Amino acid sequence: MGGAVTAVSSNGEYSFTKPNRESITLLAGLGVEGDVHAGVTVKHRFRVAQDPTQPNLRQVHLIHEELFEEVGERGFQVAAGQLGENITTRGLDLLGLPTGALLRIGEQAVVEVTGLRNPCLQIDNFRTGLLKEVVGRDEDGRVVHKAGIMGVVKVGGVVRPGDGIVVELPDGPHRALERV
């Protein structure tokens, strides 16, 4: 099971969108070098206000590029980095991964999947009505979060567009992703 990196993005300032880069450097235990969300403890403003000592389970944000095509069919134009992700992927069912899956990205980097991105109202501030497109319900009425996944950096390394992604599933039963 694998896919590829189509774009990488980072921003050293708080901003909803992140500019695309030629490469990003992942730092073990911290996140994306120079990104405002890098750190051992939480950096998301809402979570910092709740408890600034919480571990940062949101060091790296990944979104599948196929989501942009899906929302594009509904009239929403979205490009890589515009929803705040660090790594945009293709060909990989990010939302179907279990908690604890390892993503081997490029030559060296390894990201452990911690959970689903919890979409917020900033998505509607970016494109009115888009939040409803990335948070929906399945045929059984269960809430489905489509705005990507979060992870922590286990092994650092440089990540570039075109790098491959290989998934290593954890031992034990599949633990579905929950919001982090």
Buried (B, 14 or more C-beta within 10 A) or exposed (E): EEBBBBBBBBBEEEEEBBEBBEEBBBBBBBBBBEBBBBBEEBBBEEBEEEEEEEEBBBBBBBBBBBBBEBBEEEEBEBBBBBBBBBBBBBBBEBBEBBBBBBBBBBEEBBBBBBBBBBBBEEBBEBBEEBBEBBBEEEEEEEEEBBBBBBBBBBBBBBBBBEBEBBBEEBEEEEEEBEEB
